[in-house]
Amino acid sequence: MSTIINYESEVANQAQVRRATVEFINIVNDLWYDKSIELVLFRNPLVDKRASEVLNLINYAKEFVAKPISIIDALEIARAIQSIELPASKLDIGKLAYEYHLTDNSDLDKVEFVKNQLKDATEAAPFQPKDVVLYGFGRIGRLLARELSSKMGKGSQLRLRAIVTRGKIDQSVLEKRASLLSVDSVHGDFLGTVQVDAENSALIINGTTVQMISASQPEDIDYTEYGINDALVIDNTGAFRDKEALSRLLASNGASKVLLTAPGKGIPNIVHGVNHLENNPDNIDIFSAASCTTNAITPVLKVIEDNFGIKKGHLETIHAYTNDQNLVDNMHSKYRRGRAAGLNMVITETGAGKAVSKALPALEGKLTSSAIRVPVPNGSLAILNLQLNSNATVDSVNAIMKQYALEGDLVEQIQYSLSNELVSSDIIGTTAPSIFDSKATIAEGDTIVIYVWYDNEYGYSHQVMRLAKHIAKVRRYTYY
């Protein structure tokens, strides 16, 4: 009899949890679309999430901070946020719930608590939205288009206005572009609408017109003809790699800033969260977002360098195959990359070891690096074998990494994994560029081996977005 009673109680509780989750999701979406206030849970996006996804994130939060955070806590804090006046902002509801539990005062009014925690929000400086042009529409370009359109909100930050490609633009081409944006074999369906406007050579993404522009060279484009001014041009083509070449993108009328989604020469190579504040966009017009691997390892290396010191080390990146490899065995300008990408592990080179020093000068000459391309379409792993200036243990390395993932300047960059079962497909769709695998850490004396996963497309695209907001000076008030 007791088993039946317990089961009925569980069913009733589950229904209550689901109702609370649905109300929470409604508040999250209302705050975003009505007030440009974005709620996240330990940096994980919450806008347009399903109930099951939200509950899984709540379970992660509970284990991550070792506090009894529940959906009811999240709901009550979301209600409190909804009840007060705040500017456009990005607020970590997981951190707020965690801090509320730290008070050990169950009678504390959540509205007053939230007001006190967010008291600095009213001092946030106002800003004007920035027009964005995507120059190129490949893997990274399409992911950026998805994110820019999905995170448009009230249009107060970055506004996707145009996409530049080579070749003719007609009904057939637009339909193919729309299809590639709508459906992706790795990242799934775009959670939005994409329509073709052939008469105006445009795509209508989530009801907003995005001009498709054909150009063989950037100097031929006048963006002002399309009502685009003072635009940030994000180059995804890989055709322009140094300051002189990238300056051509500024020759277009209506363009004022350029961001390269690859390592660049003669320009600041930025890993957002590590060295972005060292480069003032008031004084610099051309930036590089470095590479996906550099963005994955640099935040973690900074933590290790700041807390243990690094004598020397070797980076081995186990990287998903990319478009510059051959699908079947064929001629290629680089050794081994000509062999079939879907059938072989391929030893190749990476400049990530040297590139780290552009963001962390203290590591100049200390890292060697190599790469193996493997037969997966996305999801990569960096193995860092480091000799330190001081001894370390598994617990000490994991504890310091967890601290940085919870608070400080790198919370957007480092996600701390607690899973014993983590594999490459699990990390696809992660917004953090570095996923620290706490269960894989090895430490003996002054030598450690750490494993850092990264979605080399999606995680990197979010780093590009963060840097784009910094360059465009449209960074909202954030509470992490």
N, C-alpha and C positions, 0 to 999 in steps of 0.2 A: 504493500500500500504506500509506503514512504517513497518508493521509487517513482510511482505515478504522480504523487504530489510534487516531488522535486522536478519531474519532467514538465509538469504543467507550469510550475513556477519559472522554469527556464524559458518556456515558450512565451510566457507573458513578458519576461524581462527582455527577451530578444526583440519582441514587437516594440517595446518602449525604446530600446536602443535604436532600432531602425527609424522610428518616428523622429527621435532626437537628431539622428544623422540627416534625415531629409530636411528638417528645419535648419540645421546648421548649413547644409549645402545651399539652401535658398538665401540665407543671410550672406554667405560668402559671395554668391553671384550678384546679389543686389548691391552689396558694398562696392564690388568691382565695376559694374556697369552703370551705377547711379552716382558714385562718388569717387571713382578711380582709386579706391582703397583695396589693395590686394592682400589677402590673407594667405600665408604659407604655414606649413607645419615642419619646423626644423629644415627650412629652405625647400621643402617639397611643395610643388604647386598644388593648390586646392580648387582653383577655378575650373568649372566644368568637369569635376570628378564625380564618379559614381559612388554610391553608398559603400560598397564593398572596398573600394580603393581608399576611401577616407578611413574606414575602420582598420584596415591594415596599417595605415600610417599612424593611427592612434596607438596601435599595439607596438609598433616600432618605437614611438616616442616614449611609451611607458618603460620599455626595456632599456632604451638609450640613456635615460636620465635616472632610472631606478626610482621613479616616483609614480604613485597610482593615478596617472593622468587618464581621464576617461572622456568619452564623447560628451558627457554632460558638462564637464569642465570646459571643453572647447566651445560648446554651445553657449554657456553662460558668459564666457568672455567675449564671444562674438556678439552676443546681445548688448553687452556693455559698450563695445566699440561702436556698434550701430547707434547707440543712444547719445553719443557725444560728437561734437563738431571737430573734425580733423581735416587737414589738407590731403591732397593726393599723396598716398604713402604705401609702403610695403611693410607689413607687420607680421612678425613670426608669432603665431598664436601658441605654438609649442613652447617657445621660450616664456611667454607670458604665463601659461599654465604652470610651467616648471617653477617660475619665480613665485607664483601665488602659493604653491605647495611649500616652498621654502619658508613662508611666513609662519607656518604652523598655527594659523588663526582661521578656523573654519567660519567664524562670525564676521570676518572682514568683508565689507561691501565690495563686490567685484567692480562696480562702476567707479567707485572712488579709487580702488586699486589701479584700474586701467588708466584713469585720468592722471594719477601720480606717475605711473611708469612712462606715459607718453607726453609728459608735460612740455618736453622740448619740441614737440611737433609743430607748435604754433610759430616757432622761430624759423621754420624752414623757408628758404628764399624762393620766391616765385620764379617761374621760367616759362619760356615760350616753346611750343612744339617744334620739332625739326623734321623737315622733309628728308626722305631717304630714297636713294636710287640704288638698286642692285645691278652691278655691272657684271653680267654673267648669271647663268641660271642652271648650274649643275647641282651636285649633291648638297653642298653647303648653301648655295643660293636658294634652293627650294626650301630647305629647312628654315632659313632665315625668313623667307616669305611667309611660311606657316606661322612662325612665332610672332613676327611683326603684325600679322593680320589677327591672330588669336589674342594677342596682348594689346590690341589697339585701345580697348576700353572706350573712353570718351575722346580719344585722340589727343591727349595732353602731353604725350612724350614723343615717340618716334612714329612718323607717318610714312608708310610705304606708298610712294607716288609713281614709281616707274621701274621697269626692268629692261636692261639693254642686252640684246643678243645680236649675233651676226645673221645674215641671210634674210630672205624675204619673210614678211609677216602677212599671212592670209588665213582664211578660215581653217584650212587643214592644219597649218602650223600652230595656230592658237588652240585648236582642239587638242593637239598632242601635248602642248605645254600645260594646258589645263588638266589633262589626264595625269601627267607626271606629278603635278602638284597635289592632285586629289588622292591618288593612290600610290603607296610606296611599299615595295616588297619587304623592307626592313622595318620601317616605322609605322606601317599600317595606314589606315584611312585618315585623311585630314578631317578634323572635327569642325567643319565649316562648309561653306558653299563656294563653288568656283563656276562662273559662267563666262561665256565667250561673247565679246562685243566686236565682231569683225569689222563693222562699219567704222568704228573709231580705233581699230587696232589696239584693243585693250582686253584685259581680264577683269571681271567683276568678282572680287574676292570678299566674301562676307558682306556683300552689298556696297563695297567701296571700289571705285574705279582705279585700276593700276594700269598705267600706260605701258604698252609694249613698244620699244623703240629699236629699230634696226640701224646698226652703224658699223662700218668697217674700221673706223678709228674714232677715238673720243673727241678729237677737235671738231668733228662734223656736227656735234650735237649742241642744240640750244635748248636747254631745259625750260627756260622761261616761256617758250612757246606753248608749253603744257601747263603753265601756271605754277611751275616749280622754281623756288628761289632758295638761295643760301643752303643748298642741299649737301648732305653727307653722302658721298658715293662709296659704297662698299664693293670693293673689287674681289670677285670670286673666280676670275678667269685663270689666274696664274701667269698671264702673259706679261704683266708689268711687275718687276721684282725689285727695282732700285728707285732711288729718289727721282732721278731724271725721267725714267719711264713713267712713274706714277704721277709726276707733275703734269703729264699730258691730260690726265683725267680732270685736273683743275682748269684746263684750258676751255672746257665746256662752259658756256654761259649759264649761270645758275648754280654752279657747283662751288663749294667753299672749303670742304674737308674731304679727305680720302682715308679710307681704312682698308688695308690689305689683309685678306684672310689666308696668309702664308708668311713665312719668314721673309723679311725684307732687308736690303742693304742700304746703308746711309740714312736710315730712318729709325726712330725708336721702336724697338721690338718689345711689346708690352704683354705681360701676364697679369691680367686684372686681379687685384687683391694683393699683388706682390710689389709691383713698381709703377702702377698707373699714376700715382700721385706725384711721381718725380718728373712728370712731363705735362706741362700746362697747355691745354688746347687753345688758350688765348695766344700762345706764342708759336705753336706748331700746327701745321696744316695736314701733314701726312703721317700716318701711324701704321704699324704692323701689329696684328694680333698673334704673331709667332705661329707655331705649329700646334697640332692637337697633342702631340707627345710632350712638347715643352710645357704646355699648359697643365698637363697631367702631373708631371714630376716636380715642377718648380715649387708649387705650394708646399708639398711634402718635404722636399729638400730644405726649404727655408725653415720649417719647424725643427728638423734635425740639426741644421747648422746653428740655429739660435740657441738650442738647448744642450747639444752635445758637442758641437764642432765636428767638421768633416775633414779628415786628412786627405783621403782619396777614395775613389769608388768607380764602379763600373755599372753602366745601365744596359740592360738587355730588354728591348721592347719586342713583345710578341704581338704583332700588328695584323689586323684584318687586311685582306687584300684590297687594293684600290684600283681606280680606273686607269692608272698608268701601267698596269701589268697586262699581259696578254691572257685572253680567255682560253686560247689553245696555243700550243707551241708555235712560235713564230719569231721572226727577226725582232730584235729590240736593241736600243742603243746602249743599254746597261746589261752587264752580265747577270745571268740567272733570271732576271725579270721577264725574259722572253718565254719562260716555261709556264705551262697552264696553271693559272692562279688558283683555280678551284680544285686542283688535284695534288698540289705540291706545297710543302713547306719550303720557303725560299729565303736563303741568307742574302741580306742586302745591307746597305749602309743607312745610317741616320745621323743627322747633325745635331740631334737633341742634346747630347752631352755638352757640346761646345756652346749651343744656343742658350743653355741655362745661365751661363755667366753674363749674358746681356741683361738679364733681370736680377741676377745675384752675382755681382762682381767678385765676392769673396770665394766663389767656386772656380774662378778662372784657372784653367789648366789642371784641375783636380779630377775631372771625370772623363772616362773613356766610354764609348757607346757603340752598340751594334744592334741590328734588327733582324728579325725573322718574320717574314710575311706568311700567314697561315690561311688555310681554306675556310675562312668565315667571312661574311660580307660586312660585318660591323662588330665592334666590341673588341677592345685590345687590352693588353696587360704589360705593365712595366715592372721589371724586377730590378731592384736597387741593392747592390752589394757594396756596403759602405764600411770603411775603416774610420772610426771616430777618434776624437781627442780624449775621450773619457769612456769608461766602461758603461755598459748598458745591459738591461735585462728585458725580456719580453714584456714584463709588466710595466717597466718604466717607459719603454717606447710607446706601448699602447696607451698608457695613461696620459702622456703628454699629447699624443695625437687626438685622443678623445676630447681633451680640454680645448684644443684649437678648433675642433669640429663643432664644439658647443658654444664657444664665445670667442670674440676677438675679430681680427681683420680678415680671417680666412674661412669664415663659416660658410660662405657661398661656394668656396672652392673645394673644401674637403668634406666628403661624406664618410662617416665611420660605419663600416659594415660589421654586424654582429653575427652574421650567418655562417654556419658550418658548411653550408651547401652551395656557396656562391660559385657560379660559373658564368661564362661570357654572355650568354643570352639573358641572364638576369639583370645585367646592368644597362641594357639598351633602353633608352628613354630617360636616363638619369641626367639631371641638369647640372650637377657638380662635375667639374672636369677631372677630379681625383676621387676615387673610391678606395679608401684604405681598408685592406683586408686584414682585420685584426687577428683572425684565426690562423693566418699564415706567417706571422712574424717569427723570425729566427734571430736569436741574440746569443753571442758567446764572447765574453770579455769586451774588447773594443770593436768587435766586428758584428754587424747586423745585416740581415737580408729582409727587405720589406717588399710587399707586393701591392701594386697600385693599379687597379682596373680603371678603364675609361671608355666611355662611348665616344669614339674618335670622330663621330659626326654630330650627335645631338649635344653632348656635353661641351664640345668645342664651340658649337654654334651659340650656346648660351654665354660662353666667355666673350665671344664676338659681340653679342648683344650688350653685355655689361660694359664693355669698352666703348661701344658705340654711344651709349647713354652718357658716359663720362666725356667723350669728345664733344657730343652735342650739348652738353651741360643741361641735361633733362633728368638728372638723377633725382628721384623722389626722396622724401624723408623715409628712412628705413629704421626698423627696430628689430635687431637681431640679437 
